[in-house]
Amino acid sequence: MGRKLPLDIGQQLARREGTPQHEGFFTETNPYGYKINISHPQIRPLYDRYLRKLGTPIMSDGQRHQFEALIMHLIATGHLRER
């Protein structure tokens, strides 16, 4: 079997490339088309809790899109605001 990748690989790559770990709720630089920045300090706890609820260490594309829809709803209704 191959080596296991750490779960925070995105954060490690961001540090190595010199990009900020979090900019805002939204990201424009995601190569997979995701819109929510899961490295943001307000989003990350929600992301981790959602993963625990799913019972998986990594989300599928469909699960990620559902998570992003939930976050978009929280932002649109004012339940989640950037500090």
TAJOBEL-V471422 format. One record per residue. N is the residue number from 1. RES is the residue in three letters. PHI is phi in whole degrees, -180 to 180 (none if undefined). Layout:
BEGIN
N & RES & PHI
N & RES & PHI
END
This chain:
BEGIN
1 & MET & none
2 & GLY & -81
3 & ARG & -71
4 & LYS & -86
5 & LEU & -87
6 & PRO & -67
7 & LEU & -67
8 & ASP & -96
9 & ILE & -60
10 & GLY & -62
11 & GLN & -67
12 & GLN & -64
13 & LEU & -65
14 & ALA & -61
15 & ARG & -64
16 & ARG & -65
17 & GLU & -83
18 & GLY & 81
19 & THR & -88
20 & PRO & -64
21 & GLN & -71
22 & HIS & -147
23 & GLU & -112
24 & GLY & -161
25 & PHE & -64
26 & PHE & -107
27 & THR & -122
28 & GLU & -111
29 & THR & -106
30 & ASN & -77
31 & PRO & -70
32 & TYR & -100
33 & GLY & 87
34 & TYR & -72
35 & LYS & -104
36 & ILE & -93
37 & ASN & -86
38 & ILE & -75
39 & SER & -85
40 & HIS & -63
41 & PRO & -61
42 & GLN & -88
43 & ILE & -85
44 & ARG & -56
45 & PRO & -62
46 & LEU & -68
47 & TYR & -62
48 & ASP & -63
49 & ARG & -66
50 & TYR & -64
51 & LEU & -61
52 & ARG & -62
53 & LYS & -63
54 & LEU & -74
55 & GLY & 75
56 & THR & -140
57 & PRO & -81
58 & ILE & -139
59 & MET & -88
60 & SER & -76
61 & ASP & -60
62 & GLY & -63
63 & GLN & -65
64 & ARG & -65
65 & HIS & -65
66 & GLN & -64
67 & PHE & -60
68 & GLU & -64
69 & ALA & -63
70 & LEU & -63
71 & ILE & -65
72 & MET & -60
73 & HIS & -64
74 & LEU & -62
75 & ILE & -68
76 & ALA & -64
77 & THR & -90
78 & GLY & 83
79 & HIS & -78
80 & LEU & -135
81 & ARG & -130
82 & GLU & -68
83 & ARG & -101
END
